[in-house]
Amino acid sequence: MLFCDHLSNQEVLEAKKTNREDLLEELLIDFRKTFPDLTFELQLDFSIINAQALRLGNNRLVTVYGGLALHPSLGLDGLTLIVLHEVGHHLAEGCRSKRDPSLACECVADHWAVTTGMANLCLKTDRSLQMQVAVEELDQVMGPRQPSKGEYSKTIKRSGCWAGGWSSRRQALLVRERSPQATGCCISYI
């Protein structure tokens, strides 16, 4: 997910005073147990509000940056959904990213996160996810901060891809809507 904004220094300092870092490590322990072929890392010193799936050679990484990890509006449900989405870029099948064909596009990663990903995480760790809570937490981050996808708007309308705006994406997550199946139909801004 790409949010393109930063937490203020004050927000970062306040979050670091809590036990937030311990909660994040516990969350990532569950992800490492469930998806052992991926590498999960926290980059708390970067205040950008972002998480990212990257492939570097044979390494498949999921990185959560400090601005997102420490965001005061996000609880464990929202963070769990975000990390599942990033894992979905690596593990989901279907439409691929135009920038990196080894990664699934946004809507495919979303669908995988709320179906296969959630089921696997719960099965391996008993960690549950309350979708309504996760989406409400993300409302505080995504709605006002998600960048415009102006250049993609025609593609989105033709393809049925719902990942171009938070409103349609939010609804698709809640109902676990299946993503478009045509190759190359989706936007991708990983």
N, C-alpha and C positions, 0 to 999 in steps of 0.2 A: 504494500500500500504506500502511496506517496502522498504526503500531506504538505510538504514544502513550507514549513513554518518552524519556528523555534520556541522553546520555553524560555522565559526570562531567567536570568541568573538567580533572582529571588525565588522563583518557583522551583528551580533545580535544588537550591539549598534547602528549602523547606521540605521537599520530598526526601532528600537524603537524610534528614533528621529523624524520619520515621523508620520503621522496619521494612520499608519497601524493597530494599535490595535483597533481604532474606526471602521475602515472598517471591520475588522474581527468580531467584536461584531455585527455590522449590518448584516453581512452575517449569523451569527449564530442565530440571532433573527428570520430571515426568515426561517431557518431550524427548529427552535423550533416551529414556527407557523405551518409549513407544516407537521412536523412529531412529534406531541406532546408526543407520547409514548416513545420517545427516549431522552436520556440526552446527551447534547453536551457540551464539555468543551475544553478550551484552556489551554495548559500547556506551557506557553511562556518561563518559566525558563529552560526548557529542550531544548538544542540546536540540538537534534537529528532530522534529516530530515525524519519525519514519521507521519503517522496518523493511527489510529487503531480503529477497532470495537471490543468491549469486552462485554461479558455477565457475570455479577457478581450477582449471585442469580437471582432475578427477574428484576434487572436493566440492561437495554441495553444502553451501552455507546458508544459514538463516541468521540474520543479524537484526537485533532490536536496538535502536539508538536511544540515548538517554531522554530526549525530549518526549518520546512516546512512552518509554518504560516508566518514567517518573511523572507522567501527565496526571494532574490532580483529578481529572474527570474520569480516568480509566481505572476500573477495578480489575479483579482477576478474570471476570467473564469477558470483558472487552479485550484484555490482553491475550487471553486464551484464543479467542476468535481470530485476532490478528496473527498470532503465531501459526495457528492452523492454516490460515490463508497462505502464509508464506511457504509452509510445508507443501501446500497444494500446488504451488508453482513447480515444485520438484517432482511430486508424485502423481499428480492428476494426469489422466489421459484426455486427449481432445485437442481443441484449438490451441495453437502454440503462439508464443510471443514472436512478433516480427523482429524484435531486436535480438532475441536469443531463443532460437527454436528448441533448445533443450529445456526451456521453461514453459509451463502452461500459461495461457493468457489470464486476464483478471477474472472474468466470469467463470471460467472453468475452475480456477483456484478457489473462488468463493464457494461454488457448488460442492467441490470435493471437501472443503473445510467443514461444511455444515452437514455432510452425509458421512462419507467414509472416514474422514479425519476425526470427527467427533466420536464416531463409534469405536475406532481403534484406540483413541486416547482413553475413553471410558473403560474399555475392555482391559487394557494393560495397567491402568493406574487408579481406576475408580474416580478419576477427576471428571466432574460433570460440568456442563455449560448451560446456563440459562440464557437462551437466545434472546428473549425479550430484554433482559437486563443488559446483555452484551451490546445489542443494537442501540439501546437508550444511552449507554455510555459512549458509544461511537457517534451518536447524534451530536454530542458536545464537541467532538473533534472533527468529524468529517463534514458535517453540514456547512459550517462557516469557513472551513479551511480548504476543502477539496478544490484543486485548480480547475479552471474551465477547460473543457476538451473541444474547443471550437472547431479545430481542424478535423475532428473525428465525428462531428455531429451527423453528417450525411451517412457515413458508414454505419453508425449506430442505428439510425432509423431504418436503413435497408436491411441490416443483419438481424435485428431483434436483440442485439447485445444490450444488456441492462447495466453494464459496468461503467457507463459514461457519466452517471450522475448519482449522487448519494440517495436521492428519493427512490429511484427505480431499483437501485442496488439494495437498499434497505429492505424493500418489499420482497425482492427475490430471495434474500437471505432468510427472512422470516418464514416464507412458505416453502423454502428449499427448492426453488424453481430450477429446473434443469437448464443448463447453459446451451447456447446455440451450438449446433454440431458441425457446421460447415467450416472447413479449414480456411483460415485467413479472414473470417467474418468479424472477428472481435477486435476491439481496441486493445492495446497493450502499452502500458506506461510504467513498466517495472523499474 
